[in-house]
């Protein structure tokens, strides 16, 4: 059963952002799902997170994408539920999901751009995060 975005925990919000960026091009790739799973399983911010919530959070994101103002609702929920000090963390996770399959698609880039605007992220910090994500996901 989907959750209301305003009922998200901070960790739910981070998962929602990663799912949103993955689904933004209307195709969720295996590499993106594996990246989300790896992030949730290994980063300290998720140390006390119940991964069983990911399905409900994902369904909420899919429901939001079906609504005309769904993305606006996601950004509002993000501002309400996620501490501002984790905005760059959320952006870094979103960039890792975009970079996971080796191709940054137009809709993914647009969502990242909107995220930078909605969360008022510093332009230089965002550029550094993007570059680091690209470096982490390069192949030989």
C-alpha positions in Angstrom: 0.0 0.0 0.0 1.5 3.3 -1.0 2.4 5.8 1.7 1.4 9.5 1.7 4.6 11.5 0.7 4.2 13.6 3.9 4.4 10.4 6.0 7.8 9.6 4.6 10.7 9.2 7.0 14.0 10.9 5.8 15.2 7.5 4.5 11.9 7.0 2.7 12.5 10.4 1.0 16.0 9.4 -0.1 14.6 6.2 -1.6 11.8 8.1 -3.3 14.2 10.4 -4.9 16.3 7.6 -6.2 13.2 5.7 -7.6 12.0 9.0 -9.1 15.2 9.6 -11.0 15.3 6.0 -12.2 11.6 6.1 -13.3 11.9 9.5 -14.9 12.8 8.1 -18.3 9.9 5.6 -18.0 12.3 2.6 -17.9 13.8 1.4 -14.6 17.0 -0.5 -15.5 18.5 -3.4 -13.5 21.7 -1.5 -13.0 19.7 1.4 -11.4 17.8 -1.0 -9.1 21.0 -2.6 -8.0 22.5 0.8 -7.3 19.5 1.8 -5.2 19.7 -1.5 -3.3 23.5 -1.2 -2.8 23.1 2.4 -1.5 20.3 1.3 0.9 22.3 -1.7 2.1 25.6 0.1 2.7 25.3 3.8 3.5 25.2 4.8 7.1 22.1 7.0 6.6 20.1 3.8 6.1 21.6 1.9 9.1 18.2 1.7 10.8 16.0 1.6 7.7 13.6 -1.2 7.1 14.2 -2.2 3.4 10.7 -3.7 3.3 9.4 -0.1 3.1 11.0 0.4 -0.3 8.1 -1.3 -2.2 5.6 1.0 -0.6 7.8 4.1 -1.2 8.3 3.0 -4.9 4.5 2.6 -5.4 4.0 6.1 -3.9 6.4 7.5 -6.4 4.7 5.7 -9.3 1.4 7.0 -8.1 2.8 10.6 -7.9 4.1 10.3 -11.5 0.6 9.5 -12.6 -0.6 12.8 -11.2 -0.2 16.2 -12.9 1.4 17.8 -9.9 3.0 14.6 -8.6 6.6 15.8 -8.9 5.7 19.1 -7.1 4.3 16.9 -4.3 7.5 14.9 -4.1 9.6 18.1 -3.8 7.3 19.5 -1.1 7.5 16.2 0.8 11.3 16.3 0.4 11.5 19.8 2.0 9.1 18.7 4.8 10.7 15.3 5.7 14.4 15.6 4.8 16.8 17.7 6.8 18.4 20.3 4.7 21.9 19.0 5.6 20.9 15.8 3.6 19.9 17.6 0.4 23.4 17.1 -1.1 23.3 13.5 0.0 20.0 13.0 -1.8 21.5 14.7 -4.9 24.6 12.4 -4.7 22.4 9.3 -4.5 20.3 10.5 -7.5 23.4 11.1 -9.5 24.7 7.6 -8.7 21.4 6.2 -10.0 21.6 8.2 -13.2 25.2 7.2 -13.8 24.6 3.5 -12.9 23.7 2.4 -16.5 26.4 4.5 -18.1 24.0 6.8 -19.9 22.4 10.0 -18.6 19.1 10.3 -20.4 17.4 13.6 -21.1 14.5 13.1 -18.7 16.9 12.0 -15.9 19.0 15.1 -16.5 15.9 17.3 -16.4 14.9 15.8 -13.1 18.3 16.4 -11.7 18.1 20.0 -12.9 14.7 20.4 -11.2 16.1 18.9 -8.0 19.0 21.4 -8.0 16.4 24.2 -8.3 13.8 22.9 -5.9 16.4 22.1 -3.2 18.4 25.3 -3.9 21.7 23.3 -4.3 24.9 25.2 -4.8 25.9 25.0 -8.4 29.6 24.2 -7.8 28.7 21.5 -5.2 26.2 20.0 -7.6 28.8 19.9 -10.4 31.3 18.2 -8.1 28.8 15.6 -7.1 27.9 14.9 -10.7 31.5 14.6 -11.7 32.2 12.2 -8.8 29.2 10.0 -9.7 30.5 9.8 -13.3 34.0 8.9 -12.1 32.6 6.1 -9.8 30.6 4.5 -12.7 33.2 4.6 -15.5 34.2 1.3 -17.1 37.5 0.3 -18.5 
